[in-house]
Amino acid sequence: MIKERILVTGARGGLASDLSKQLCDDFEFIGIDPRLRTESHFFGDIIHAHYRSRKVDDLFRKYKFRAVFHLGRVPVGSEMKDSDRYSENVLGTQHLLNLCEQHNVPTAIALSTFHVYGAHPHNPIFLKESDPLRATQRIPQLSDALEFDHIAAQFGLSSKCKTILLRPTNVIGKNIDNTISNIFRLKRIPTPLGFDPLMQFVHQADMLRAFITILNNPQSGIFNLAGPGALPLSQVIALRGAQKIPVPDPLLKIIVNTLPLKSLKIPDYMIDFFKYSSVIDPNEFSQKYAFKYSKTLIEALADF
Amino acid sequence: MLDFKVLDSLNSDETSRLEGIFKEYSPLKNDPWGASFETLKSIIPYTKLLYEKYFQVETSGFEYLPEGPAVFIANHGGQIPVDGLVVVHSMLLKAPKPRLLRGMVERWVPTLPFVGATMAKLGQIVGDQRNCLHLLQHKQSVLVFPEGIIGSGKPIHKKYQLQKFPSGFLRLALEAKVPIVPVAVIGSEESYPALFNFKPLAKILGIPYFPITPTFPLLGPLGLIPLPTKIKVSFGKPIHIDKAHDAPDSEILPIVEEIQKTLQELINSELKIRGTKVFTFQEDTEKTRDS
């Protein structure tokens, strides 16, 4: 029996590995990743390519894809130059989605981030998908993340391809190598003095379950993803068994920018998310997809 | 003399009231809006000292309180939010059914180190229509001071004269389909008697008002301590209104005026009951009751 094919970007990442491992019996996975790192747990071939390159066009010409998972948005703080990051996130995403349209891919899933809402002191308590995206008001570095989000949202409105734009909160998990997971792996965590915002998390296991749920019955839309509950930063740190090191804001910026925290690069804009709550309302996805998160907040924090 | 024994800890009734509110958020006891059991538990002994010993707060009208969520509206004055503190405290620890009233804080409060985080942990949230509606739809009650910053900054010669109410609180109650509970707070408007607002300095400091009182800035930081006024919190009968929340101003504003009148009447009647005893150290002999 010939398996249907799924294309995954950011194939060397933890979520792509989880997805391919879980569904490799049913689907053939093809991955794209512009990063040079060689380590990978992806169950399928990985092509080293930029999202807007000819190699990607060739893939769409060669294979018929059941779905495209665009999980490879390049975050601020990655090893890429700013201009290259913009190119991947904005031009690359546009290119990929156009190819989905041209080649009649039935489903496209784009992984954005809750950072697009910004960590703004004026944010309402629970941010809904229809709320304004305020990220760039305080954080210009996130302009490419915002454009990524806009492009996918606009594409979803006009394309015949079912488009699901996901805005997950902080994704954590054992084989997730993102900034937030790495911060909470530290034993001593510097935090802005005098601030204690609410934080949410979604565990990689629930991200995987959400992907599979979408694949089984795709319904277009923009969806927040967040596991149940939210906790103040101080309590999250305590649950991780780590120590909070409160530092005055200007000094924290210097620490983040200059000192190597176990060789962890933290973009300074993240400080805002450690000052102001950016709590999203995940109900739209739960209702539309009858989705229940499997991990409680405490379980999620204990399992990475 | 102040009895500091109240700072020791909460009694069993107070603890069980607080635990009841956070029961559904076990085991971490943080509610989804940021209120924290532990923070409340550690702060309440201090508010209790102010409530019971310093301001010697009395209450009335608990029998009128609705079972479900409501928009509580109260008069505002006295420069610092003593009124909010005593209303929230009375609902939490004195009302027959304990509830954590959600006060509204200004939008810039979250930007203040320590203050913003503490306010959130005490259950107070940014005064945003969306936030209020969300709370009401989730069976929480909110406390609104419709006079806003104009009310809290009013000078002593305007005490207990309600400033013009905007329509936001009414539209909110109509959208959430909850009653409005008028609350008269007597005593708080004299606890920090502003003679006038020194506007040029307020402008330089970027604050809404800079009150000059008989003791501040004359006595320096000591002058910031509120006077020991005798406070009474009186809950009025809930007001139920059935109307579309997006009705035009021409239909909404007359109702707002009526509600303001109702609260003003409640305040006036409580002022009559209070008589001339303004401070806790005054003798009670001059008190006149007209009931």
HADDOCK unambig.tbl for C-alpha pairs under 7 A between the chains (distance, minus, plus):
assign (segid A and resid 121 and name CA) (segid B and resid 110 and name CA) 5.93 0.50 0.50
assign (segid A and resid 121 and name CA) (segid B and resid 111 and name CA) 6.53 0.50 0.50
assign (segid A and resid 122 and name CA) (segid B and resid 107 and name CA) 6.16 0.50 0.50
assign (segid A and resid 124 and name CA) (segid B and resid 130 and name CA) 6.51 0.50 0.50
assign (segid A and resid 124 and name CA) (segid B and resid 131 and name CA) 5.90 0.50 0.50
assign (segid A and resid 125 and name CA) (segid B and resid 33 and name CA) 6.82 0.50 0.50
assign (segid A and resid 125 and name CA) (segid B and resid 131 and name CA) 5.93 0.50 0.50
assign (segid A and resid 194 and name CA) (segid B and resid 113 and name CA) 4.23 0.50 0.50
assign (segid A and resid 194 and name CA) (segid B and resid 114 and name CA) 4.18 0.50 0.50
assign (segid A and resid 195 and name CA) (segid B and resid 113 and name CA) 5.72 0.50 0.50
assign (segid A and resid 195 and name CA) (segid B and resid 114 and name CA) 6.06 0.50 0.50
assign (segid A and resid 195 and name CA) (segid B and resid 117 and name CA) 5.64 0.50 0.50
assign (segid A and resid 196 and name CA) (segid B and resid 117 and name CA) 5.58 0.50 0.50
assign (segid A and resid 197 and name CA) (segid B and resid 117 and name CA) 7.00 0.50 0.50
assign (segid A and resid 198 and name CA) (segid B and resid 34 and name CA) 6.66 0.50 0.50
assign (segid A and resid 229 and name CA) (segid B and resid 32 and name CA) 6.34 0.50 0.50
assign (segid A and resid 230 and name CA) (segid B and resid 32 and name CA) 6.27 0.50 0.50
assign (segid A and resid 231 and name CA) (segid B and resid 30 and name CA) 6.90 0.50 0.50
